Amino acid sequence: MIIGLAQHLKENYGITIKNMDYYDAAFTHKSYVNEHPKEKLDYYERTEFLGDAVMQLCVSEYLFKRFPEMPEGKLSRLRAAMVCEDSFSKFAKECHFDEFIRLGKGEEKNNARQRPSLLCDIFEAFIGALYLDQGKPTVVKFISEVVFPKLDMGWFNTFFDHKTALQEYLQKDGQCDIQYQEIWSKGPDNDRTYKMKVLYNGNEIGEGIGHTKKAAEQAAAFEALKKFQVK
């Protein structure tokens, strides 16, 4: 499994592992260690502790720079939406990290590989391993590909309401016609992706992609706000 992880990281993220020991620990559950006492293995919890701190720092720095006028309270709430079990478990699945976890037989039978809490822990542990192996710049590069784009894709729209912000901006001088239309949708019903566009008085002003129509609409509104340079 771990050898497969090295190939997966190289092919999909351009990451060449330097010290495999960090990743061995990051993807190993305590139940697996208990079943293989002679191998003197380590498991993920210490590396997870480090990865959590690294993610907090990197996400905080990104939000601080991206939203220079956002007050501390809102920055904290947005960070909390990005750095949480629900988000990390989804990132882990998207990165196929669930395929590389070493579990004991009992945990395997209990389908622990799909448990959100464990997936979250493994994602944090991977970040910790990557930090130890290659330093902060590589971590930032990885999460810039995996995590930060989700902000524009509507993953954290429970925090932002771009549609309301766009409506308030466009209607500041009076009523206008704002419509959202589907451009396409694809994928299975349980993992469908939508692309929507927003029209202002019949003219397209933004497009967005999301895993629900509402998320795609929010992403389209966000693109429109950027065009109008609304912060």
C-alpha positions in Angstrom: 0.0 0.0 0.0 2.7 2.5 1.0 4.7 1.9 -2.1 1.6 2.6 -4.1 1.2 5.8 -2.2 4.6 7.0 -3.4 3.7 6.3 -7.0 0.3 8.0 -6.5 1.8 11.2 -5.1 4.4 11.3 -7.8 2.0 10.9 -10.7 -0.8 13.0 -9.4 0.8 15.8 -7.4 4.4 15.8 -8.5 5.7 14.9 -5.0 8.7 12.7 -4.8 9.0 11.2 -1.3 12.4 11.6 0.4 11.8 9.8 3.7 9.2 7.1 3.5 9.2 6.6 7.3 7.1 9.7 7.8 4.4 8.4 5.4 4.5 4.9 6.8 3.5 6.3 10.2 1.0 8.7 8.8 -1.0 6.0 7.0 -0.8 3.4 9.7 -3.6 2.9 12.3 -2.9 1.7 15.8 -4.9 -1.5 15.2 -2.4 -2.5 12.5 0.5 -1.8 14.8 -1.1 -4.0 17.5 -1.4 -6.9 15.0 2.2 -6.6 13.9 4.2 -6.1 17.1 7.5 -7.6 15.7 7.6 -4.9 13.0 8.1 -2.1 15.5 5.8 0.3 13.6 4.6 3.7 14.5 1.1 5.0 13.9 -0.4 8.3 12.7 -1.4 10.2 15.9 1.8 12.1 16.5 2.1 13.1 12.8 -1.6 14.1 12.8 -0.9 16.4 15.7 1.7 18.2 13.7 -0.3 18.2 10.5 -3.2 19.9 12.3 -1.0 22.8 13.4 0.5 23.1 9.9 -2.9 23.3 8.3 -4.1 25.9 10.8 -1.0 28.1 9.9 -1.2 27.6 6.1 -4.9 28.3 5.9 -4.7 31.2 8.3 -1.9 32.8 6.2 -3.8 32.2 2.9 -7.1 33.8 4.3 -5.2 36.7 5.8 -3.6 37.6 2.5 -6.7 36.9 0.3 -9.2 38.9 2.4 -7.2 41.9 3.6 -10.3 43.7 4.9 -12.0 40.8 6.6 -12.2 41.1 10.4 -10.7 38.6 12.7 -14.0 37.0 13.7 -15.0 36.3 10.2 -11.6 35.0 9.3 -11.8 32.6 12.3 -15.2 31.3 11.2 -14.1 30.8 7.6 -11.0 29.0 8.7 -13.1 26.7 11.0 -15.2 25.8 7.9 -12.1 24.9 5.9 -10.1 23.2 8.7 -12.6 20.7 10.1 -13.5 17.0 10.0 -16.1 17.3 7.2 -13.7 19.2 4.9 -10.6 17.1 5.7 -12.5 13.8 5.2 -13.6 15.0 1.8 -10.1 16.1 0.8 -8.8 12.6 1.9 -11.4 10.8 -0.3 -10.7 13.1 -3.3 -7.0 12.4 -2.9 -7.7 8.6 -2.6 -5.9 8.5 0.7 -8.4 6.0 2.0 -6.9 3.4 -0.4 -3.5 3.5 1.4 -4.5 3.2 5.1 -3.0 0.2 6.9 -5.7 -1.1 9.2 -6.1 -4.1 11.6 -8.4 -6.8 10.5 -11.1 -5.8 13.0 -11.1 -2.2 11.8 -11.2 -3.3 8.2 -14.3 -5.4 8.8 -15.9 -2.4 10.6 -15.4 -0.3 7.4 -13.1 2.1 9.2 -11.5 3.0 5.9 -14.6 5.1 5.1 -15.1 6.6 8.6 -15.0 10.4 8.3 -13.1 10.9 11.6 -10.3 8.5 10.5 -10.1 10.1 7.0 -9.8 13.5 8.6 -7.0 12.2 10.9 -5.2 10.6 8.0 -5.3 13.8 5.9 -3.8 15.8 8.8 -1.2 13.1 9.3 -0.3 13.2 5.6 0.2 17.0 5.9 2.4 16.4 8.9 4.4 13.8 7.0 4.8 16.1 4.0 5.9 19.0 6.2 8.5 16.8 7.9 9.7 15.4 4.6 9.8 18.5 2.4 8.9 21.6 4.4 6.2 24.2 4.3 6.6 25.3 0.6 5.6 21.8 -0.6 2.7 21.7 1.8 1.5 25.1 0.5 1.8 23.9 -3.1 -0.2 20.8 -2.3 -3.0 22.5 -0.5 -3.1 25.2 -3.1 -4.0 22.5 -5.6 -6.4 20.5 -3.3 -7.9 22.8 -0.7 -7.9 26.4 -1.7 -9.7 26.0 -5.1 -12.7 24.6 -3.1 -13.3 28.1 -1.8 -14.2 29.2 -5.3 -16.1 26.0 -6.0 -18.7 26.7 -3.3 -17.5 24.1 -0.7 -17.7 26.7 2.1 -20.7 28.7 1.0 -22.3 28.2 4.3 -20.0 31.0 5.4 -20.3 33.2 2.3 -23.5 34.3 0.6 -22.2 35.6 -2.7 -25.7 35.6 -4.3 -27.0 38.1 -1.8 -23.9 40.2 -2.1 -24.2 40.3 -5.9 -27.9 41.1 -5.7 -27.3 44.0 -3.3 -24.5 45.4 -5.5 -26.5 45.2 -8.8 -29.6 46.6 -7.3 -28.0 49.5 -5.5 -29.3 51.9 -8.3 -32.7 50.2 -8.7 -34.3 46.9 -9.7 -32.7 44.7 -12.3 -33.1 41.2 -13.8 -30.8 38.6 -12.3 -31.1 35.0 -13.4 -29.1 31.8 -12.9 -29.1 29.1 -15.6 -27.6 25.7 -15.8 -24.9 25.2 -18.5 -24.2 21.5 -17.9 -24.2 18.8 -15.3 -22.3 15.5 -15.3 -21.4 12.6 -13.1 -23.4 10.0 -11.2 -26.3 11.1 -9.0 -24.4 10.7 -5.8 -21.4 12.8 -7.0 -22.8 15.1 -9.6 -21.1 18.3 -10.7 -22.9 21.4 -12.1 -21.9 24.4 -14.0 -24.1 27.5 -13.7 -24.1 31.0 -15.2 -25.5 34.2 -13.8 -27.2 36.7 -16.1 -27.6 40.5 -15.4 -30.3 42.0 -17.6 -29.8 39.2 -20.1 -26.0 39.4 -20.2 -23.7 36.7 -18.7 -21.5 38.1 -16.0 -20.2 35.0 -14.3 -19.9 31.2 -14.3 -19.3 28.7 -11.5 -18.9 25.0 -10.8 -20.1 23.1 -7.7 -21.4 19.8 -6.5 -24.9 21.2 -6.2 -26.8 23.8 -8.2 -26.8 26.1 -5.2 -23.0 25.8 -4.8 -22.5 26.4 -8.5 -24.7 29.5 -8.4 -22.7 30.8 -5.4 -19.5 30.2 -7.4 -21.0 32.0 -10.4 -22.0 35.0 -8.2 -18.5 35.1 -6.7 -17.0 35.3 -10.2 -19.3 38.1 -11.1 -18.4 40.0 -7.9 -14.7 39.6 -8.8 -15.4 41.2 -12.2 -17.1 44.1 -10.6 -14.2 44.2 -8.1 -16.6 43.9 -5.1 -14.8 42.7 -2.0 
